[in-house]
Amino acid sequence: MTMIEKLAQVLGDGQWHSTSEMVEQVGHRFSAVLHRAKQKGWQVEKRRAVEQMFEYRLVAK
């Protein structure tokens, strides 16, 4: 499974997912994968959960 496919699997439910969950499910370079997905037209929202922790969710592919 490619990193983009892993990202799609995690974010595909439209729910918010924490940074730690993204690292666990996609890998330590999830932000690079997220950047590539955004370049392909994915719309992903990001919000601050607590202090240095963020959450992400897929709005549209």
Biopython code that builds the backbone (N, CA, C, O; Angstrom):
import numpy as np
from Bio.PDB.StructureBuilder import StructureBuilder

atoms = [
    (1, "MET", "N", (0.856, -1.175, 0.000)),
    (1, "MET", "CA", (0.000, 0.000, 0.000)),
    (1, "MET", "C", (0.905, 1.243, 0.000)),
    (1, "MET", "O", (1.848, 1.339, 0.786)),
    (2, "THR", "N", (0.601, 2.180, -0.889)),
    (2, "THR", "CA", (1.389, 3.417, -0.958)),
    (2, "THR", "C", (1.035, 4.335, 0.212)),
    (2, "THR", "O", (0.031, 4.139, 0.897)),
    (3, "MET", "N", (1.873, 5.328, 0.417)),
    (3, "MET", "CA", (1.625, 6.288, 1.496)),
    (3, "MET", "C", (0.336, 7.071, 1.240)),
    (3, "MET", "O", (-0.424, 7.344, 2.169)),
    (4, "ILE", "N", (0.093, 7.431, -0.021)),
    (4, "ILE", "CA", (-1.148, 8.152, -0.367)),
    (4, "ILE", "C", (-2.360, 7.271, -0.066)),
    (4, "ILE", "O", (-3.373, 7.761, 0.432)),
    (5, "GLU", "N", (-2.261, 5.979, -0.363)),
    (5, "GLU", "CA", (-3.360, 5.057, -0.073)),
    (5, "GLU", "C", (-3.594, 4.944, 1.436)),
    (5, "GLU", "O", (-4.736, 4.884, 1.891)),
    (6, "LYS", "N", (-2.509, 4.917, 2.203)),
    (6, "LYS", "CA", (-2.644, 4.884, 3.668)),
    (6, "LYS", "C", (-3.332, 6.148, 4.168)),
    (6, "LYS", "O", (-4.205, 6.093, 5.034)),
    (7, "LEU", "N", (-2.929, 7.284, 3.612)),
    (7, "LEU", "CA", (-3.546, 8.555, 3.988)),
    (7, "LEU", "C", (-5.035, 8.541, 3.658)),
    (7, "LEU", "O", (-5.855, 8.967, 4.471)),
    (8, "ALA", "N", (-5.386, 8.056, 2.480)),
    (8, "ALA", "CA", (-6.790, 7.981, 2.066)),
    (8, "ALA", "C", (-7.584, 7.064, 2.988)),
    (8, "ALA", "O", (-8.741, 7.341, 3.303)),
    (9, "GLN", "N", (-6.965, 5.981, 3.416)),
    (9, "GLN", "CA", (-7.640, 5.042, 4.306)),
    (9, "GLN", "C", (-7.944, 5.694, 5.656)),
    (9, "GLN", "O", (-9.027, 5.507, 6.210)),
    (10, "VAL", "N", (-6.994, 6.451, 6.177)),
    (10, "VAL", "CA", (-7.187, 7.100, 7.479)),
    (10, "VAL", "C", (-8.194, 8.239, 7.379)),
    (10, "VAL", "O", (-9.133, 8.310, 8.171)),
    (11, "LEU", "N", (-8.002, 9.130, 6.408)),
    (11, "LEU", "CA", (-8.836, 10.331, 6.319)),
    (11, "LEU", "C", (-10.166, 10.101, 5.602)),
    (11, "LEU", "O", (-11.033, 10.975, 5.612)),
    (12, "GLY", "N", (-10.331, 8.950, 4.992)),
    (12, "GLY", "CA", (-11.507, 8.675, 4.176)),
    (12, "GLY", "C", (-12.833, 8.711, 4.905)),
    (12, "GLY", "O", (-13.883, 8.812, 4.270)),
    (13, "ASP", "N", (-12.807, 8.632, 6.222)),
    (13, "ASP", "CA", (-14.069, 8.633, 6.970)),
    (13, "ASP", "C", (-14.600, 10.033, 7.250)),
    (13, "ASP", "O", (-15.708, 10.184, 7.765)),
    (14, "GLY", "N", (-13.807, 11.076, 6.911)),
    (14, "GLY", "CA", (-14.257, 12.450, 7.107)),
    (14, "GLY", "C", (-14.194, 12.946, 8.540)),
    (14, "GLY", "O", (-14.605, 14.070, 8.827)),
    (15, "GLN", "N", (-13.683, 12.117, 9.445)),
    (15, "GLN", "CA", (-13.565, 12.491, 10.856)),
    (15, "GLN", "C", (-12.214, 13.156, 11.111)),
    (15, "GLN", "O", (-11.316, 13.082, 10.273)),
    (16, "TRP", "N", (-12.072, 13.802, 12.261)),
    (16, "TRP", "CA", (-10.812, 14.414, 12.656)),
    (16, "TRP", "C", (-9.859, 13.336, 13.162)),
    (16, "TRP", "O", (-10.265, 12.423, 13.881)),
    (17, "HIS", "N", (-8.572, 13.453, 12.774)),
    (17, "HIS", "CA", (-7.545, 12.496, 13.187)),
    (17, "HIS", "C", (-6.342, 13.255, 13.726)),
    (17, "HIS", "O", (-5.880, 14.217, 13.113)),
    (18, "SER", "N", (-5.839, 12.819, 14.872)),
    (18, "SER", "CA", (-4.738, 13.501, 15.553)),
    (18, "SER", "C", (-3.403, 13.268, 14.852)),
    (18, "SER", "O", (-3.246, 12.341, 14.057)),
    (19, "THR", "N", (-2.455, 14.131, 15.171)),
    (19, "THR", "CA", (-1.099, 13.988, 14.652)),
    (19, "THR", "C", (-0.535, 12.625, 15.018)),
    (19, "THR", "O", (0.060, 11.956, 14.173)),
    (20, "SER", "N", (-0.713, 12.203, 16.261)),
    (20, "SER", "CA", (-0.167, 10.912, 16.691)),
    (20, "SER", "C", (-0.798, 9.756, 15.925)),
    (20, "SER", "O", (-0.109, 8.790, 15.597)),
    (21, "GLU", "N", (-2.081, 9.835, 15.637)),
    (21, "GLU", "CA", (-2.739, 8.794, 14.846)),
    (21, "GLU", "C", (-2.201, 8.785, 13.420)),
    (21, "GLU", "O", (-1.983, 7.723, 12.838)),
    (22, "MET", "N", (-1.989, 9.966, 12.864)),
    (22, "MET", "CA", (-1.455, 10.061, 11.500)),
    (22, "MET", "C", (-0.055, 9.452, 11.425)),
    (22, "MET", "O", (0.264, 8.739, 10.474)),
    (23, "VAL", "N", (0.775, 9.734, 12.422)),
    (23, "VAL", "CA", (2.130, 9.165, 12.453)),
    (23, "VAL", "C", (2.050, 7.645, 12.552)),
    (23, "VAL", "O", (2.782, 6.934, 11.864)),
    (24, "GLU", "N", (1.170, 7.157, 13.398)),
    (24, "GLU", "CA", (1.030, 5.715, 13.592)),
    (24, "GLU", "C", (0.510, 5.016, 12.338)),
    (24, "GLU", "O", (1.015, 3.957, 11.967)),
    (25, "GLN", "N", (-0.489, 5.595, 11.684)),
    (25, "GLN", "CA", (-1.141, 4.947, 10.547)),
    (25, "GLN", "C", (-0.454, 5.194, 9.205)),
    (25, "GLN", "O", (-0.422, 4.310, 8.349)),
    (26, "VAL", "N", (0.097, 6.400, 9.023)),
    (26, "VAL", "CA", (0.678, 6.777, 7.725)),
    (26, "VAL", "C", (2.202, 6.750, 7.774)),
    (26, "VAL", "O", (2.845, 6.340, 6.808)),
    (27, "GLY", "N", (2.779, 7.182, 8.883)),
    (27, "GLY", "CA", (4.227, 7.200, 9.033)),
    (27, "GLY", "C", (4.714, 8.571, 9.475)),
    (27, "GLY", "O", (3.968, 9.550, 9.468)),
    (28, "HIS", "N", (5.987, 8.614, 9.860)),
    (28, "HIS", "CA", (6.563, 9.860, 10.383)),
    (28, "HIS", "C", (6.600, 10.972, 9.345)),
    (28, "HIS", "O", (6.665, 12.147, 9.707)),
    (29, "ARG", "N", (6.561, 10.628, 8.072)),
    (29, "ARG", "CA", (6.600, 11.636, 7.012)),
    (29, "ARG", "C", (5.193, 11.953, 6.502)),
    (29, "ARG", "O", (5.026, 12.347, 5.348)),
    (30, "PHE", "N", (4.185, 11.783, 7.354)),
    (30, "PHE", "CA", (2.811, 11.991, 6.900)),
    (30, "PHE", "C", (2.584, 13.402, 6.367)),
    (30, "PHE", "O", (1.764, 13.595, 5.470)),
    (31, "SER", "N", (3.302, 14.395, 6.907)),
    (31, "SER", "CA", (3.094, 15.769, 6.434)),
    (31, "SER", "C", (3.549, 15.925, 4.983)),
    (31, "SER", "O", (2.953, 16.697, 4.232)),
    (32, "ALA", "N", (4.591, 15.207, 4.581)),
    (32, "ALA", "CA", (5.039, 15.240, 3.183)),
    (32, "ALA", "C", (4.000, 14.571, 2.286)),
    (32, "ALA", "O", (3.728, 15.041, 1.182)),
    (33, "VAL", "N", (3.430, 13.483, 2.764)),
    (33, "VAL", "CA", (2.381, 12.783, 2.011)),
    (33, "VAL", "C", (1.144, 13.671, 1.912)),
    (33, "VAL", "O", (0.502, 13.736, 0.864)),
    (34, "LEU", "N", (0.819, 14.343, 2.989)),
    (34, "LEU", "CA", (-0.316, 15.265, 3.011)),
    (34, "LEU", "C", (-0.097, 16.399, 2.012)),
    (34, "LEU", "O", (-1.025, 16.805, 1.313)),
    (35, "HIS", "N", (1.119, 16.900, 1.949)),
    (35, "HIS", "CA", (1.461, 17.965, 0.998)),
    (35, "HIS", "C", (1.256, 17.485, -0.443)),
    (35, "HIS", "O", (0.684, 18.204, -1.262)),
    (36, "ARG", "N", (1.723, 16.273, -0.749)),
    (36, "ARG", "CA", (1.541, 15.713, -2.102)),
    (36, "ARG", "C", (0.058, 15.543, -2.424)),
    (36, "ARG", "O", (-0.373, 15.815, -3.545)),
    (37, "ALA", "N", (-0.719, 15.091, -1.440)),
    (37, "ALA", "CA", (-2.159, 14.915, -1.650)),
    (37, "ALA", "C", (-2.821, 16.257, -1.953)),
    (37, "ALA", "O", (-3.685, 16.342, -2.825)),
    (38, "LYS", "N", (-2.419, 17.295, -1.237)),
    (38, "LYS", "CA", (-2.976, 18.632, -1.489)),
    (38, "LYS", "C", (-2.606, 19.119, -2.883)),
    (38, "LYS", "O", (-3.407, 19.785, -3.538)),
    (39, "GLN", "N", (-1.400, 18.794, -3.344)),
    (39, "GLN", "CA", (-0.990, 19.165, -4.703)),
    (39, "GLN", "C", (-1.855, 18.459, -5.741)),
    (39, "GLN", "O", (-2.043, 18.971, -6.845)),
    (40, "LYS", "N", (-2.382, 17.288, -5.394)),
    (40, "LYS", "CA", (-3.257, 16.535, -6.299)),
    (40, "LYS", "C", (-4.708, 17.001, -6.210)),
    (40, "LYS", "O", (-5.580, 16.469, -6.897)),
    (41, "GLY", "N", (-4.965, 18.009, -5.352)),
    (41, "GLY", "CA", (-6.305, 18.568, -5.270)),
    (41, "GLY", "C", (-7.113, 18.173, -4.048)),
    (41, "GLY", "O", (-8.259, 18.600, -3.907)),
    (42, "TRP", "N", (-6.546, 17.374, -3.167)),
    (42, "TRP", "CA", (-7.262, 17.011, -1.948)),
    (42, "TRP", "C", (-7.454, 18.256, -1.089)),
    (42, "TRP", "O", (-6.566, 19.105, -1.009)),
    (43, "GLN", "N", (-8.600, 18.360, -0.458)),
    (43, "GLN", "CA", (-8.861, 19.452, 0.480)),
    (43, "GLN", "C", (-8.871, 18.869, 1.889)),
    (43, "GLN", "O", (-9.757, 18.096, 2.253)),
    (44, "VAL", "N", (-7.872, 19.254, 2.671)),
    (44, "VAL", "CA", (-7.722, 18.735, 4.029)),
    (44, "VAL", "C", (-7.718, 19.907, 4.998)),
    (44, "VAL", "O", (-6.965, 20.866, 4.826)),
    (45, "GLU", "N", (-8.561, 19.821, 6.013)),
    (45, "GLU", "CA", (-8.600, 20.853, 7.048)),
    (45, "GLU", "C", (-7.668, 20.458, 8.186)),
    (45, "GLU", "O", (-7.451, 19.276, 8.452)),
    (46, "LYS", "N", (-7.123, 21.469, 8.847)),
    (46, "LYS", "CA", (-6.224, 21.270, 9.985)),
    (46, "LYS", "C", (-6.690, 22.191, 11.107)),
    (46, "LYS", "O", (-7.001, 23.359, 10.873)),
    (47, "ARG", "N", (-6.736, 21.661, 12.317)),
    (47, "ARG", "CA", (-7.092, 22.494, 13.464)),
    (47, "ARG", "C", (-6.192, 22.127, 14.648)),
    (47, "ARG", "O", (-5.709, 21.000, 14.762)),
    (48, "ARG", "N", (-5.987, 23.102, 15.515)),
    (48, "ARG", "CA", (-5.188, 22.864, 16.724)),
    (48, "ARG", "C", (-6.071, 22.148, 17.740)),
    (48, "ARG", "O", (-7.172, 22.601, 18.053)),
    (49, "ALA", "N", (-5.575, 21.031, 18.247)),
    (49, "ALA", "CA", (-6.310, 20.287, 19.268)),
    (49, "ALA", "C", (-5.905, 20.795, 20.654)),
    (49, "ALA", "O", (-6.742, 21.305, 21.399)),
    (50, "VAL", "N", (-4.653, 20.660, 20.989)),
    (50, "VAL", "CA", (-4.086, 21.170, 22.241)),
    (50, "VAL", "C", (-2.635, 21.537, 21.993)),
    (50, "VAL", "O", (-1.918, 20.807, 21.309)),
    (51, "GLU", "N", (-2.206, 22.632, 22.528)),
    (51, "GLU", "CA", (-0.841, 23.138, 22.407)),
    (51, "GLU", "C", (-0.208, 22.821, 21.050)),
    (51, "GLU", "O", (-0.555, 23.448, 20.049)),
    (52, "GLN", "N", (0.716, 21.858, 21.006)),
    (52, "GLN", "CA", (1.428, 21.547, 19.762)),
    (52, "GLN", "C", (0.792, 20.402, 18.974)),
    (52, "GLN", "O", (1.388, 19.926, 18.008)),
    (53, "MET", "N", (-0.389, 19.953, 19.355)),
    (53, "MET", "CA", (-1.056, 18.848, 18.663)),
    (53, "MET", "C", (-2.121, 19.386, 17.713)),
    (53, "MET", "O", (-2.873, 20.301, 18.047)),
    (54, "PHE", "N", (-2.164, 18.800, 16.532)),
    (54, "PHE", "CA", (-3.139, 19.197, 15.530)),
    (54, "PHE", "C", (-3.981, 18.002, 15.125)),
    (54, "PHE", "O", (-3.622, 16.853, 15.382)),
    (55, "GLU", "N", (-5.107, 18.290, 14.488)),
    (55, "GLU", "CA", (-5.985, 17.264, 13.938)),
    (55, "GLU", "C", (-6.251, 17.596, 12.478)),
    (55, "GLU", "O", (-6.225, 18.758, 12.074)),
    (56, "TYR", "N", (-6.505, 16.561, 11.703)),
    (56, "TYR", "CA", (-6.701, 16.702, 10.264)),
    (56, "TYR", "C", (-7.943, 15.936, 9.845)),
    (56, "TYR", "O", (-8.291, 14.913, 10.435)),
    (57, "ARG", "N", (-8.613, 16.457, 8.803)),
    (57, "ARG", "CA", (-9.724, 15.703, 8.219)),
    (57, "ARG", "C", (-9.818, 16.029, 6.739)),
    (57, "ARG", "O", (-9.486, 17.130, 6.301)),
    (58, "LEU", "N", (-10.275, 15.051, 5.990)),
    (58, "LEU", "CA", (-10.438, 15.196, 4.548)),
    (58, "LEU", "C", (-11.801, 15.807, 4.266)),
    (58, "LEU", "O", (-12.826, 15.306, 4.730)),
    (59, "VAL", "N", (-11.803, 16.897, 3.499)),
    (59, "VAL", "CA", (-13.045, 17.559, 3.119)),
    (59, "VAL", "C", (-13.477, 17.062, 1.744)),
    (59, "VAL", "O", (-14.647, 16.744, 1.533)),
    (60, "ALA", "N", (-12.528, 16.997, 0.810)),
    (60, "ALA", "CA", (-12.831, 16.534, -0.550)),
    (60, "ALA", "C", (-11.565, 16.044, -1.223)),
    (60, "ALA", "O", (-10.468, 16.537, -0.960)),
    (61, "LYS", "N", (-11.739, 15.066, -2.096)),
    (61, "LYS", "CA", (-10.625, 14.542, -2.899)),
    (61, "LYS", "C", (-10.715, 15.087, -4.285)),
    (61, "LYS", "O", (-9.874, 14.774, -5.127)),
]
sb = StructureBuilder()
sb.init_structure("model")
sb.init_model(0)
sb.init_chain("A")
sb.init_seg("    ")
for serial, (resi, resn, name, xyz) in enumerate(atoms, 1):
    if name == "N":
        sb.init_residue(resn, " ", resi, " ")
    sb.init_atom(name, np.array(xyz, "f"), 0.0, 1.0, " ", f" {name:<3s}", serial, name[0])
structure = sb.get_structure()
